[in-house]
Amino acid sequence: MKAICVAEFGGPDVMQIKDRPDLSAGEGQILISVKAVGVNPVDTYIREGWYPIKKPPGYTPGFDAAGLVEQVGRGVESFRPGDRVFVCGSLTGTYAEQTLCLPKQVFALPDKVSFSQGAALGTPYGTACQALFGRADAQAGQTVLVHGASGGVGIAAVQLAAAGGLTVFATAGTDKGRQLVTERGARHALDHHDAGHFEAVKELTDGRGVDIVLEMLANVNLDRDLDILASGGSVVVIGSRGRIEIDPRKTMARDLNILGMSLMNASTEQRAAIYARIQAGLEAGQLSPVIGQELPLEKAPEAHRLVMESAHYGKIVLIP
């Protein structure tokens, strides 16, 4: 099989496509024939070597993919060969023509959802769902601001929040991105390059602020986020690329909450609930991943450059 391999930590060009032996499902494992691979920012952090997750030299990157079950190991009863599935997590990495997974990492993919869309589900939709309903305890009737809403996690959050009955404010850096998030359920779409967009949120909420902020770049926005939270509100930190100084007194004045989250911290039971919600949203037509670009597997270095651009649109997918 063809697979992307990372020989050493470094920039995107350390990834090379190689021929590797075909895989086989062992006891309690599922072998997936990969049709599409989801590219996530966390993949780049691990490749660079500074992320807490450390991989040995020669590893294959990736957590997300969609495809067909090729083989099931002894003891696996939840899936059969030929089943359409998406995965969040892998024993061998997903940037490859085949990947090995545990049953808890594999979920049924509805027929109406393409493989490329399925590859966009695992980490982005799982992260958005856990941030909203797991960490922030989002309720119908509340308001939420989604920063960076035109990317994979952002689009997922907009759709999940709108489906959950929340009023959605969203930011994006381009006209195309703002149009996209409006089409996907945002009531208000703001330009995050405009320093006045924080004040605009306050004005649009008659000075109250929003109940929840989903923050993709906390090292830039966190202190300003505290200014636009309603009393008792929460900001959920989904992404950050450095340090920031904040004024803690802002949290004291209005009983505000700063919540961190990582999908990797979710228990097996929480993950099952997360993806059951996502599958139900897909079946109901409330959720529909947006694919910004499809690239062949050997273009993984280019995909890693694109996924870190602030103006990227939709999900970047590799096709083996």
Protein Blocks (a to p, Z undefined) as FASTA:
>chain_A
ZZdddfbgcdfklpccdddddddddehiacdddfbdcddfklmmmmnopafbdcdehiae
djbdcdddfbdcehiakbcehiacddeddfkbjabfbdcddfklpccddfklcfklmmmm
mmmmmmmmmmmmmmnopaehiacddehklbmklmmmmmmmmmnopacddddfbfklmmmm
mmnopabdcdfkbmklmmmmmmmnnonopfbdcdfblmlmmmmmmmmpcehiacddfbdc
bdcdddfklmmmnopacddddfklpcfklmmmmmmmmmmmmmnopaccddfbdcdfklmm
mmmmmmmpmkbgcjddddZZ
